[in-house]
């Protein structure tokens, strides 16, 4: 079993704010302007090391993990809630963090990890796997936040679909979509196996490539970041 990743970063208090100050931070000091809020405490403007954060963002677990920020010697636990990237450069403009404690109930998007598809009956029968979702929105205590939800296709046959209600969830974790009114109306298909249409077999990937996790509302959507994300305190 792989050890759970640990993310801890040193942050500095940010006194100069505004667009001009943020540009100077990014260009001259290689720092990222950010803000941490929530937890019954006032928002605090901070800066983070750009290179270290870019490296951390390469780890999928970063987006669905409790992070530790050491701010002026005081350690605070938080989750990433918003991420603003440059629209074409490999650069981060701004980050938002929400303070959490182990007893807080939080809503997050976590990635789906698909296993067993290469040797499942449906693929052996000539089918291809279509991934309808790559992440799902869950609700749980911060202390129970999983890094991912596993989707087992090892027994999936041709024309089978796996829906949200069929996913095996850790204790205390619920899928938000299934809490909305009639469960059947929101029990979306996660993955399906079907015979390829003409030209589809060549175009379809064998596995879903999930490198970043979408978060809801003001939360980060790294897969489409840059064009529509809005950070705070810039």
N, C-alpha and C positions, 0 to 999 in steps of 0.2 A: 504494500500500500504506500503510495507516494505521500511524503510529508506535506502538510498544508503550508502554503507559502506565507511568509511573514513580510509585511511591508511597513517600514518605519522610515520617516523622513524628517529632516531638520528644516524648519521654516523660520523666517525672520519676520518681525513686525514691519508693516509697510505704512509709512507716515505720509509720503507724497502720493496723492491720488490724482486721477484724471487721465485723459488720453495721452497727453504729452509725457507725463511721468511714467506711464506704462510702456510707451515706446522706448524711452531711455533705459528702462529696466531690461527690456528684451534685447535691444541693440548693443548697449554698452556694457551690461553686466551679465548677460546671458541668464537672466532671471525671468520667472513667470509670475505675473500678478495673479493673486488668488484671493478667495474669501472663505471663511469658515463661519457657519451660523447654526442656529438651532440649539436644542438642549437646554432651553431656558436661559441662555446667555446671549449677550449682544453680539452682532456680527463683528468679526475682526478681520481687517485687511492684512494679508501676508504675502510673502514672496517665497518661491521655491526654485531650486536649481534646475535649469532647463534640461541639461544633459541627463541628469538622474531621472527626471520625470519621463523624458522620452524613452529611456531604457525601461522604466517600469511599465509604460504603456504597451510594450511589446509582449508583456505577460498577460494572457487572457484573464487570469485570476484577479488581476488588479481591479477590474471593473465590477466585480461582485464579491468584494472582500472588505473586511473591516480594516481600515488603515490606521496607523498611529502617526500623528503629527506632533513633533516636539517644537513647541512655539515658545521661544524665550525661556526654555528650561521646563516648561509645563507640557506634559504629554496629554494629548487629547485624541480620543478615538472618533473616527469619522468614516463616511462613505463618500465616494465621488458622485456628485449629483449633476454636474454640468461641465462640459468640456468644449472649449472653442478653439478650433484649429485654423491655421492659415488655409485659404482655399486652394492653394496649389503647392506652397512650400512645405517642407517637413519641419513645421514649427507649431508651437502651442501659443495661443494668445491669452487664454484665461482659464482658470479652473474654479469650480465651486465645490465645497465640501460641507456635508451635513454632520453635525456632531451626533453621536449615538452612544447608548450604553447597552449593556447586555440585556437589560429588561425592556428596552424599547422595541415596539413592534414596527417593522419597516416594510416598505414595498420596494422591490427591486426587480430588474430584469437580469436573469442569469442565462448563460448559454446552455444549449443542448449538446450532449456528446453522444453520437450515434455509434453503437458497437454491434458487431456480429453481422453486418450487412454483406460482407464479401462472400460468406458461405451459407447464407440463409436460403431456404428452399425456393423462394421466389426468384432470387438472382440465378440460382442453379438451373431454374426452368427457363431462363432467358429474359427475365424481367430486369428493369432498371429501377433504381431507387430515386424517388422524387422527394426532396426535403421541402416541406411546406413552411416550416418554421425553423429558425436557427437559435431562437431564444424565447423564453416565456417570462411573464411577469408573475412573481410570487410574493406572498406575504408571510412573514415569520418574525420571531424574535431575532434581534441582531446577533445574539449568541449562537443561533441555529442557522445562520445564513450559509447555504451551500455554495461552493464555487461553480457547480454545474449540476444539471439533471441528466441522468443517463437514460438513453432510449435504446432498448435491447431489440434488435431485429433478427436475432438468431433463429427464431421460429416462424418468421413472417413468410407467408406463401404468396404466390402470384395473385394479384388483385386485392391483397390485404392492405388495410390502412390502420395506422395506430393513432388514436385520438388522445386529447389532453387527459381525459378521465382514465386512460389506461396507463399513464405514467406512474412509475413507482417513486413516491416522494419520501424524503426523510421525515422523521417524526416532527410534528409541529409546523410543517410547511404546507401551505395551501396555494392553489393556482387561482389568481384573481379572476380570470375569465369565468371560472366555474362557480363563482359566488354571485354572478349577475343574473338574477331572475331565474328563468327556466334553463337549467343546466344544458339540456339538449341543444338549445339555440346557440350556445357558446362553446360546445364541445368540438372545437376545431380539429381537423386532421393535422397531425404533426409530420407524418411521413407516409408515403404509399409506394407500392411496388406494382408496376404494370408493364405490359409488353411495349417495347419502343415503337413509336411511329417512324415513318421513313425519315432517315437522317438524324433522328433523335439520339440513337445509340452513340454516334460519334461525338455529338455535342454535349451529352450529359456527363457531369463529373461523377466519379465513383464515390466520392465522399463530400460532405458539406465542409467547406473551408470556413471556419468560424474563428476569426482572429480578434474581433472586438465585439462588445456587447452593447445593444441599444438599451437606453434607459428612457423612462416615460416622461412626457411633459417637459419640464425644465431640465430633465436629467440627460446625461450624455448619450449621444448617438454617434459613436466614433465611426461607424460604417458609412455615415453620410455627413460627417462633421464638416464644418467650414461654411456651408451655405446658409444654414438655417438655425444654428445654435446661437444662443445668446447668453453670455456670461454676466455676472454681477460685478459691480464695483470697479469697472474698468476706468 
